[in-house]
Amino acid sequence: MAKASASASPAATPLLKDELDIVIPTIRNLDFLEMWRPFFQPYHLIIVQDGDPSKVIKVPEGFDYELYNRNDINKILGPKASCISFKDSACRCFGYMVSKKKYIYTIDDDCFVAKDPTGKEINALEQHIKNLLSPSTPFFFNTLYDPYREGADFVRGYPFSLREGVPTAVSHGLWLNIPDYDAPTQLVKPLERNTRYVDTVMTIPKGTLFPMCGMNLAFDRELIGPAMYFGLMGDGQPIGRYDDMWAGWCTKVICDHLGLGVKTGLPYIWHSKASNPFVNLKKEYKGIYWQEELIPFFQSVALPKDCTSVQKCYLELSKQVKAKLGKVDDYFNKLADAMITWIEAWDELNPSAAAKLPNGSSK
């Protein structure tokens, strides 16, 4: 595992400087960090190198980082390393597991700094932190979207008993330029670009699923970390490009059960390049069929009242995946086993967290 230290950070202490890790999966040199330097340099980076572990990944000078390759993952997790995907960006979730911080921000290495309509560069990390530090309102929709933003409030008719909100577990950011489309949509709209900057953050209502994208995502690791498993994808698996969506569906069901919130909207990043739609189609085609069974499954999942921690919820979910989705394809039996392995590995690396409930009290 490679490590490097940072130079002195700016005088003004950035938000959550010592409480947040930035997780980046990559197969290439991280030149893109130069653009993010004003925003990322004060923070600790966890870089998860995918693919050939003998390849040297270069990180620009001045960043404080740890770099893990496949050899490190195998050494740290032993046989349990089987739950971490290989040759797929799903390997990023290893970074969530080894982090010791309360918050995580994860970004892809083809994502650059976007500009708002006035031309000002967007500090995506700062906006994610604001989202995570303000409550969510999953039980009643506010038509002015996020009532906790400056210049907004709860509208007439909003129940006062619900205005305190609930803790925000996930902040899901968006992207300008290349949209996050599946391969069939890419093929029929090859030139489409997202140019709409919508100045909005909203809470996704309870009982509503969403397609989570992992390229610009932040979450409270203490509240929801063990559910942020990006599944078995890539090398040796029949599916790819569903890693973040799988994590999103599992996470949303568990957040709904535990009374936690998920926000989506700001901040935007600039997604610089489209991946090959033909390569994507090969990775996605089974998922495109399977998702028609997966969505009804997640819509109907019921977690028992005694599932009072994220780990308990996730293990119960793995049982239901095996019982109901195992009939769809044997892959889901493997995935259900990997979900259990993931929780076991998480608890081994995070023993103190394993003994706590979401409210911080002991079991």
Salt bridges, closest charged atoms under 4 A:
ASP18 OD1 - LYS17 NZ 3.42
ASP21 OD1 - LYS101 NZ 3.02
GLU34 OE2 - ARG37 NH2 2.96
ASP64 OD2 - HIS44 ND1 3.04
GLU66 OE2 - HIS44 NE2 2.46
ASP108 OD1 - ARG92 NH2 2.66
ASP109 OD1 - ARG28 NH1 2.80
ASP110 OD2 - HIS271 NE2 3.20
ASP146 OD2 - LYS263 NZ 2.78
GLU192 OE2 - LYS189 NZ 3.67
ASP199 OD1 - ARG149 NH2 2.97
ASP220 OD2 - LYS102 NZ 3.06
GLU222 OE1 - LYS102 NZ 3.55
ASP256 OD1 - LYS252 NZ 2.85
GLU284 OE2 - ARG241 NE 2.54
ASP337 OD1 - LYS322 NZ 2.59
GLU348 OE2 - LYS80 NZ 2.96
